[in-house]
Amino acid sequence: MSVSFQEGTPVTGFSADFSVAGTSSRHPVPFRVETLPGLELLLCCARRRLDADLFARVGELLEQRLDWDVLLSLANAHGLSPLLYWHLGRNFSPLLPSSVAEGLQDLFQHNARRNLLLTLELVNLLKLLASKNIAVVPFKGPTLAEALYGNIALRQCTDLDIFIRPDDLAAGIKTLVSEGYTPGFQLSPPQQAAWGRSHYEYGLLSPSGALIEFQWAIVPRYFSLPLSTEQLWQGLRTIQIGGVDVPALSPENLLLVLCIHGGKHQWNRLVWLSDIAEIIQLHADLDWDHAVRQARAHHAERMLLLGLSLIHTVFGTGLPENIHLCLAEDRAVISLNKQVCQTLVRTSETGEMAAHAFLMRTRERWIDKVHYVLRFILTPTSEEWSLVSLPKIFFPLYSVLRVARGFLKIGILAGRWARKRSVGRATGLDGA
């Protein structure tokens, strides 16, 4: 593990041509951002290393007039502040306004301290669970920072995501609670078992305030994406973090998991694209056929292809010929790529209905789209579980409660819309 403190608007266009195979490097930035030099500068820095061409381009961009408030806001929103400081603060400090240089350094050091604390938390957590023979695999947080960037300070981390087998979930929660961890919400043992069958994560707060999220699947059950953590256990490797050997996903499994995770959130953070680009840069021997077979077998091929198409579009990452052929055959990927690119610098969250529409388009099969809708409607959330405690025999009523609360929300929204329309008519503002 290494930590260093060394000194040193919508997008106007995009390209999504996947018809030609290539192995070009990630420079120059192919994303057309001529009118947004700040965004181009951010994209240039959104990687572990700058080659000579990128280094020269960064120098050119720093000579231009930049809106630093907008740039720093974008960097923070997209999780790229550490990388921005790493390249600019160490190599171009004389070209930065003093307030910008100091602000970036403060953010970098704050992030490094937080990640050090998360790393300590992770190491203690792994030792505690190992003492109870509970196997887990951390897959984001400091582990991902170390695996992809070689420095835990180079990626923003907010929590610890831990894969755990479903059969070990109850024991894992019990172990952490006995050590003073606070559950996100209380569940009885039968409720906990039912929660494990219908959901995919459970959060606890450590005594130091770190959020720990046990995950036994990648996405909620309503996604109808049958990729289990047991399958991810295959091909595990080991990395060192904090002087401790930590299990880590294989590059192929990590690639698929991160593409699914990014798609789940409509790719609204550039750091997720940087992560995927770094996997490909670091693993020239990546088994592409295995990655595609794994995605196809679990109905996640479009999610994988969308992530790959985006790093090709945004960073110019070279992809093998078989991936280009797959991209050219799925027109939906090109459409989704365009949608993501057009909203790339949006810092606000997508509306709930738009988010669901996006996610349904990432599914290849109509049966998965239907399952998505039905299961989303019927799967009770923590709100329903916390609202009333039912005996195990009546657990199906939580789904009924979920539907009832859904209709109540629809009724409230319809009432607000009707009142607004009525007021508009009364004031003469509801015109054509």
C-alpha positions in Angstrom: 0.0 0.0 0.0 1.3 3.4 -0.9 0.1 6.9 0.0 1.8 10.0 -1.3 1.4 13.7 -0.6 4.0 14.8 -3.2 3.7 18.4 -4.6 4.8 18.9 -7.8 -23.0 22.3 -19.4 -23.9 19.6 -21.8 -21.3 18.0 -24.0 -21.4 19.3 -27.5 -20.7 16.1 -29.3 -19.4 12.5 -29.2 -18.4 9.7 -31.4 -19.8 6.2 -31.1 -18.4 4.4 -34.1 -17.7 0.8 -33.1 -17.3 -0.6 -36.6 -13.5 -0.6 -36.8 -11.5 -2.7 -34.4 -8.4 -1.2 -32.9 -5.9 -1.1 -30.1 -5.3 2.6 -29.9 -4.2 4.1 -26.6 -6.4 6.5 -24.6 -5.0 9.7 -26.2 -5.7 12.1 -27.5 -9.1 12.4 -25.8 -11.5 11.5 -28.6 -14.5 13.0 -26.8 -15.3 16.2 -28.7 -15.1 18.9 -26.0 -13.6 21.8 -27.9 -16.0 24.3 -26.2 -15.3 22.8 -22.7 -11.6 22.9 -22.1 -12.3 22.3 -18.4 -14.0 19.0 -19.1 -11.2 18.0 -21.5 -8.7 18.8 -18.8 -10.6 16.6 -16.4 -10.8 13.7 -18.9 -7.0 14.0 -19.5 -6.4 13.6 -15.8 -8.9 10.9 -15.2 -6.3 8.1 -15.3 -3.4 6.7 -13.3 -0.6 8.0 -15.7 -0.1 10.7 -18.3 1.9 9.8 -21.4 3.9 12.4 -23.3 0.9 13.4 -25.5 -1.5 13.8 -22.7 1.1 15.7 -20.6 1.6 18.2 -23.4 -2.2 18.5 -23.9 -2.7 19.3 -20.2 -0.1 22.0 -20.5 -1.9 23.5 -23.5 -5.3 23.4 -21.7 -3.9 25.1 -18.6 -2.8 28.1 -20.8 -6.5 28.6 -21.8 -9.1 30.4 -19.7 -10.7 28.0 -17.4 -13.6 28.3 -15.0 -12.0 26.7 -12.0 -15.2 26.8 -9.9 -17.0 24.7 -12.5 -14.0 22.4 -13.1 -13.5 21.7 -9.3 -17.2 21.1 -8.9 -17.2 18.6 -11.7 -14.1 16.8 -10.4 -15.7 16.4 -7.0 -19.0 15.3 -8.3 -17.4 12.7 -10.6 -15.0 11.4 -7.9 -11.9 12.7 -9.8 -10.5 15.3 -7.4 -7.6 13.1 -6.2 -6.5 12.3 -9.8 -6.8 16.0 -10.8 -4.5 17.0 -7.9 -2.1 14.1 -8.6 -1.4 15.3 -12.1 -1.8 19.1 -11.8 -0.5 19.7 -8.3 2.7 17.6 -8.9 3.5 18.6 -12.4 1.8 21.9 -13.2 1.7 23.7 -9.9 3.2 27.0 -11.4 0.3 27.2 -13.9 -2.4 26.9 -11.2 -4.0 29.8 -9.3 -2.7 29.5 -5.8 -6.2 29.1 -4.3 -6.9 26.2 -6.7 -3.6 24.5 -5.9 -4.2 24.8 -2.2 -7.8 23.7 -2.5 -6.9 20.6 -4.5 -4.1 19.7 -2.1 -6.5 20.0 0.9 -9.0 17.8 -0.8 -6.4 15.2 -1.7 -5.0 15.0 1.8 -8.5 14.8 3.3 -9.3 12.0 1.0 -6.0 10.2 1.8 -6.7 10.4 5.5 -10.2 9.1 5.1 -9.0 6.2 2.9 -6.3 5.3 5.5 -9.0 5.1 8.1 -11.2 3.0 5.8 -8.2 0.7 5.1 -7.6 0.3 8.9 -11.3 -0.5 9.3 -11.1 -3.0 6.4 -8.1 -4.8 7.8 -9.7 -5.1 11.3 -13.0 -6.3 9.7 -11.3 -9.0 7.6 -9.4 -10.3 10.7 -12.6 -10.3 12.8 -14.6 -12.2 10.2 -11.8 -14.6 9.5 -11.7 -15.5 13.2 -15.3 -16.7 12.8 -14.5 -18.6 9.5 -16.6 -16.1 7.5 -15.2 -15.7 4.0 -15.6 -12.3 2.4 -14.2 -10.4 -0.6 -13.9 -6.6 -0.6 -14.4 -5.2 -4.1 -14.5 -1.4 -4.0 -13.2 1.2 -1.6 -9.5 1.1 -0.7 -9.1 -2.4 -2.3 -10.2 -1.0 -5.7 -8.0 2.1 -5.3 -4.9 -0.1 -4.6 -5.7 -2.6 -7.3 -6.2 -0.1 -10.1 -4.3 3.0 -9.2 -1.5 1.5 -6.9 -2.2 4.1 -4.3 -5.2 4.3 -2.0 -5.1 8.1 -2.0 -5.9 8.3 -5.8 -9.6 7.3 -5.6 -12.4 8.8 -3.6 -14.0 6.2 -1.2 -17.0 6.6 1.0 -17.7 3.1 2.4 -16.6 -0.5 2.3 -18.4 -2.9 0.0 -18.0 -6.5 1.0 -19.1 -9.6 -0.9 -20.4 -12.3 1.4 -22.0 -15.6 0.7 -25.8 -15.7 1.5 -25.4 -18.5 3.9 -22.9 -16.5 5.9 -24.9 -13.3 6.0 -26.6 -13.9 9.4 -23.4 -14.9 11.1 -21.6 -11.9 9.5 -24.2 -9.4 10.8 -24.2 -11.1 14.3 -20.4 -10.9 14.5 -20.3 -7.2 13.6 -23.2 -6.3 15.9 -21.4 -8.1 18.8 -18.4 -5.8 18.2 -20.5 -2.6 18.4 -21.5 -2.1 14.8 -24.9 -0.6 14.3 -27.4 -2.2 11.8 -28.9 0.2 9.3 -32.3 -1.1 10.4 -33.4 -3.9 12.8 -34.6 -7.2 11.5 -35.7 -10.4 13.3 -33.9 -13.6 12.3 -36.9 -14.7 10.0 -37.0 -11.2 8.5 -33.3 -11.3 8.0 -33.6 -14.6 6.1 -36.4 -13.2 3.9 -34.5 -10.0 3.3 -31.5 -12.0 2.1 -33.7 -13.8 -0.5 -35.2 -10.6 -2.0 -32.5 -8.0 -1.7 -28.7 -7.8 -2.2 -27.1 -5.6 0.5 -27.3 -4.8 4.2 -25.5 -1.9 5.8 -23.9 -1.5 9.2 -22.2 1.5 10.8 -18.9 0.7 12.5 -18.0 2.3 15.9 -15.7 4.7 14.1 -18.5 5.8 11.8 -17.5 3.9 8.6 -20.3 2.4 6.5 -20.0 -1.3 5.9 -22.2 -2.9 3.2 -22.5 -6.6 3.0 -23.5 -7.7 -0.5 -24.5 -11.2 -1.6 -25.5 -10.1 -5.1 -24.5 -7.3 -7.4 -28.0 -5.8 -7.9 -31.4 -6.1 -6.4 -33.5 -9.2 -7.3 -35.9 -7.3 -9.4 -33.0 -6.7 -12.0 -33.5 -10.4 -12.9 -29.7 -10.7 -13.2 -28.7 -14.2 -11.9 -25.0 -13.5 -11.2 -24.3 -14.7 -7.6 -21.4 -14.0 -5.4 -20.6 -17.7 -5.5 -19.7 -17.3 -9.2 -17.6 -14.3 -8.4 -15.6 -16.4 -5.9 -14.1 -18.2 -8.9 -10.6 -17.1 -9.9 -10.0 -14.9 -6.9 -6.5 -13.4 -6.6 -4.7 -11.7 -3.8 -3.5 -8.1 -3.4 -1.7 -6.5 -0.5 -3.3 -3.5 1.3 -2.2 -2.2 4.6 0.5 -5.0 4.7 -2.2 -7.6 4.7 -3.1 -10.1 1.9 -6.7 -9.3 0.8 -8.8 -11.4 -1.6 -9.8 -9.6 -4.8 -11.9 -10.4 -7.8 -10.3 -11.6 -11.0 -9.9 -8.9 -13.7 -12.7 -10.4 -15.8 -15.2 -10.6 -12.9 -14.2 -7.1 -11.7 -14.8 -5.8 -15.2 -18.3 -7.3 -15.3 -19.2 -6.2 -11.8 -18.1 -2.6 -12.4 -20.0 -2.4 -15.7 -23.1 -3.6 -14.0 -22.6 -1.2 -11.1 -22.1 1.7 -13.5 -25.1 0.8 -15.5 -27.2 0.5 -12.4 -26.4 4.2 -11.7 -26.8 5.4 -15.3 -23.0 6.0 -15.5 -23.4 9.4 -13.8 -19.8 9.4 -12.4 -16.7 9.6 -14.6 -14.6 7.7 -12.1 -16.5 4.5 -12.8 -15.4 4.8 -16.5 -11.8 5.5 -15.3 -11.9 2.4 -13.2 -12.9 0.2 -16.2 -10.3 1.8 -18.5 -7.6 1.1 -15.9 -8.6 -2.6 -15.7 -8.0 -2.8 -19.4 -4.7 -0.9 -19.3 -3.4 -3.0 -16.5 -4.4 -6.4 -17.8 -3.3 -6.9 -21.4 -3.9 -10.6 -21.0 -7.5 -10.1 -20.0 -9.7 -13.1 -21.2 -12.2 -11.2 -23.3 -14.0 -14.4 -24.4 -14.5 -15.4 -20.8 -15.8 -11.9 -19.9 -18.3 -11.9 -22.7 -19.4 -15.5 -22.0 -19.9 -14.7 -18.3 -22.0 -11.6 -19.2 -24.1 -13.4 -21.8 -24.8 -16.4 -19.5 -26.2 -14.0 -16.9 -28.1 -11.7 -19.3 -25.8 -8.8 -18.7 -24.0 -8.6 -22.0 -25.6 -5.2 -22.9 -24.5 -3.8 -19.5 -20.9 -5.0 -20.2 -20.9 -3.6 -23.7 -22.3 -0.3 -22.7 -19.4 0.2 -20.2 -16.9 -0.8 -22.8 -18.5 1.5 -25.5 -18.3 4.4 -23.1 -14.6 4.1 -22.3 -14.0 3.7 -26.0 -16.0 6.9 -26.7 -14.8 9.0 -23.8 -11.1 7.9 -23.4 -10.4 6.2 -26.7 -9.5 3.0 -25.0 -8.6 0.3 -27.5 -10.9 -2.7 -27.6 -10.3 -6.1 -29.3 -12.0 -7.0 -32.6 -14.6 -9.3 -31.1 -15.8 -6.6 -28.7 -16.1 -4.1 -31.6 -18.2 -6.7 -33.5 -20.5 -7.2 -30.5 -20.9 -3.4 -30.2 -21.7 -3.0 -33.9 -24.5 -5.6 -33.6 -26.3 -4.1 -30.7 -27.9 -0.8 -31.8 -29.4 -0.3 -28.3 -25.8 0.1 -26.9 -25.1 2.9 -29.3 -28.4 4.7 -28.3 -27.6 4.2 -24.6 -24.0 5.5 -25.2 -25.4 8.6 -26.8 -27.8 9.2 -23.9 -25.1 8.9 -21.3 -22.7 11.1 -23.2 -25.3 13.8 -23.7 -25.8 14.1 -19.9 -22.2 13.4 -18.9 -21.6 16.6 -17.0 -25.0 16.6 -15.2 -24.4 16.7 -11.5 -28.1 16.2 -10.5 -29.7 12.8 -10.1 -31.9 11.4 -12.8 -35.6 11.3 -12.1 -36.9 7.9 -10.8 -39.0 7.1 -13.8 -36.2 8.1 -16.2 -33.8 5.9 -14.3 -36.1 2.9 -14.5 -36.6 3.4 -18.2 -32.8 3.5 -18.7 -32.3 0.3 -16.7 -35.0 -1.5 -18.6 -33.2 -0.6 -21.9 -30.0 -2.1 -20.6 -31.7 -5.5 -20.5 -31.6 -7.6 -23.7 -34.6 -9.9 -23.1 -38.2 -8.9 -22.8 -38.8 -11.4 -20.1 -36.1 -9.6 -18.0 -37.9 -6.3 -18.6 -41.2 -7.8 -17.5 -39.6 -9.3 -14.4 -37.9 -6.0 -13.6 -41.3 -4.2 -13.5 -43.2 -6.9 -11.6 -40.5 -7.6 -9.0 -39.9 -3.9 -8.5 -43.6 -3.4 -7.7 -43.8 -6.4 -5.4 -40.5 -6.5 -3.6 -40.9 -4.8 -0.2 -38.2 -2.3 0.9 -36.7 -1.5 4.3 -39.5 1.0 4.7 -42.2 -1.7 4.5 -40.2 -4.1 6.8 -39.7 -1.3 9.4 -43.3 0.0 9.2 -44.8 -3.1 10.9 -43.5 -6.3 12.4 -45.4 -9.3 11.0 -45.2 -13.0 12.0 -43.4 -15.1 9.4 -46.6 -16.7 8.1 -47.8 -13.2 7.1 -44.5 -12.1 5.4 -46.3 -12.1 1.9 -48.3 -9.2 3.2 -45.2 -7.0 3.0 -45.6 -7.2 -0.8 -49.2 -6.1 -0.4 -48.2 -3.3 1.8 -45.6 -2.3 -0.8 -48.3 -2.2 -3.5 -50.6 -0.2 -1.3 -48.0 2.4 -0.5 -47.2 2.6 -4.2 -50.8 3.4 -5.0 -50.9 5.9 -2.2 -47.9 7.7 -3.6 -49.5 7.7 -7.1 -52.7 9.1 -5.6 -50.8 11.9 -3.8 -48.9 12.8 -7.0 -52.2 12.7 -9.0 -53.8 15.0 -6.4 -51.0 17.5 -6.6 -51.1 17.5 -10.4 -54.9 18.0 -10.3 -54.7 20.9 -7.8 -51.9 22.5 -9.8 -54.0 22.2 -13.0 -57.1 23.6 -11.2 -55.1 26.6 -10.0 -53.7 27.1 -13.5 -57.2 27.2 -15.0 -58.5 29.5 -12.3 -55.7 32.0 -12.9 -55.9 31.6 -16.7 -52.3 30.2 -16.9 -53.3 26.8 -18.1 -53.2 27.6 -21.8 -52.2 25.7 -24.8 
